[in-house]
Amino acid sequence: MTLRGRVIEEQKSYFTVDTEEGTFRASSRGILKKNKVRICTGDLVNLEVTNQVPPEGIISSVYERSSYLK
């Protein structure tokens, strides 16, 4: 199942993503790491759910940002 959500917290190697189905702990897909795609708090992402209990998933893509503060 794929959900659309917003990254609400960034940790060392995991992200917390808020979706309509709840909050999920997620990592990024290897291709995103390979292409050096930077995931930031506030980004809209597609999340592939891998586990319902505990809620976990993998970020498969990141939508284009409309703004970015350094």
C-alpha positions, -999 to +999 in steps of 0.1 A: +000+000+000+013+034-009+004+066+010+011+102+006+024+120+037+045+148+051+079+144+069+074+158+104+107+147+120+141+138+107+164+116+128+198+101+120+187+075+095+149+075+099+121+098+093+087+103+109+060+106+082+024+118+090-003+103+067-041+100+066-036+065+081-014+077+110+022+083+118+049+060+104+086+055+110+103+054+076+136+050+059+145+062+024+147+038-006+182+030-018+178+047-051+171+080-033+203+076-013+222+067-045+209+098-063+216+119-032+180+131-029+178+152+003+147+146+024+138+175+047+112+181+074+081+194+056+086+175+024+056+157+008+066+121+001+051+088-012+054+061+015+053+023+008+039+007+040+059-024+050+044-031+084+012-020+102+022-029+137+045-011+145+038+014+117+068+014+094+075+021+057+099+032+030+099+066+013+098+058-024+097+093-038+098+130-028+075+157-044+092+189-056+096+216-030+079+250-034+104+266-010+135+258+010+153+275+039+189+268+044 
